[in-house]
Amino acid sequence: MSSSLSLHPLLDSGLPTGKPSFPGGTLSCHCPTNKASITLTSDVLHNHACGCSKCWKPSGSLFSVVGVIPTQNLSITANGDKLEIIDKSAPIQRYACKECGVHLFGRIEVDHPFKGLDFVHVELSPGQGREGWQAPQFAGFVSSLIGQGLDPEVVPGVREKLRGLGLESYDALSPALMDVIATFNAKKEGVVFKSRF
C-alpha cells in the first residue's frame, strides 16, 4: 500500500487499546468555539473501521472509525441547534455540525435491525479522552473504497495493513452483525428457526 495513504489517524500508528468498564465521555465537533457536543454514558460496542461512503472520515483517511451505543446512553449536551441531518432519506439519520461538517451521531428512526443504537465516532473525544474507548474490532465495507476512487490494485495492500493491525476485513459488516441483520429479516418474514444442527 502506498505510504501516503492513511487508514485513519487512530490506526496509522497501531491499534489503540480500550479499558475495561470504560464509562464513556463527551464527543465534540471541530469548531474552534461553541462546539456542538454529545455525552455518552457508556463505552461503545462493535467499534470498527468503516470504508463506506456515508460515514464521516477525517480528511485524507480511507476509513472512518465508528461504534454504536444504546440510544438512551447518548444525549446532546451543547449547541444542539448547530446540528442538522445530512440525508433525511437515509436509514441512519446522521447529525452533523452545520459549521464544521463533523458528524456527531447517527440515529435510526425506521424499522431496522440496529434501531435503538446510535452511531458515533469516539475520536471526537477531547485530548486524552480518546484513550479508553473500545478498540476497533474489525474493518467493514473495504471493497467500497474502490467505488470512491481507490485504485483496485491498492486494496490488497489495504487489507494486508488491516490484518497487520489484527483487524479482519469484510466487504459488509462482521459475521456477527450480519447475523443480527439476517435474524431481524427472517423474523419479519416469519421464518421458523430450527433449534438443532
CORQUIHU-V485840 format. One line per field, one symbol per residue. psi: psi as a letter, one per 40 degrees, with the letter a starting at -180 (. if undefined). A space follows every 10 residues. Layout:
psi: ???
This chain:
psi: iheehhdide ddfihiiihi fheaahhiae idifihiihh eiiiifhihh eiedihiihe idiihhiiih deehihehfd eehihdheei dhhhhihdde ehhdihihei hidehehihi heeeiibeed hdihihdihi fdeeddeeeh hdeddddddd ddddeehiii ebaidddddd ddddddddef hhhhei.
